[in-house]
Amino acid sequence: MGKYMEWASMLFAAVSALLWLRASLVEIKVPKVSLPFQNPPLVMVKPNGTAVDILATAHRQTRLNAYAAGCASVAAACIALKGLF
């Protein structure tokens, strides 16, 4: 059982690393057309002229970081359980 826990830990650690990498690279672009009744997004314009919605980007990053932290905690739990058995 220890070998399976070790492999599970490696898998969850790799998924965690990929999720954190994805979270650091995510950006939500502002749509070209928005309805007149919507609240305007908080926008950052990058040097290349791309408009990025800051709040939507932060929301997606937060969600991806939460998934990554969950995977990292499962990886740590697998190693801890491997040590017990």
C-alpha angles and dihedrals in degrees: 000000000000093000091053091050090050092052092046090051092051091048094049091045091053092048089048092052092049092049092051090048090050091048091055092052101043121113129166113219119217112250116245095234125039129178115258092237096056121098109254112250123244100256134200118192113213121216090259090058098255113142114221126194102229099197095047090047092050090048093053091045091051092051093048091047090052091053090047092050090050091052091047091051091050089050090052091046091052091054091046091051090047088057092052096052 
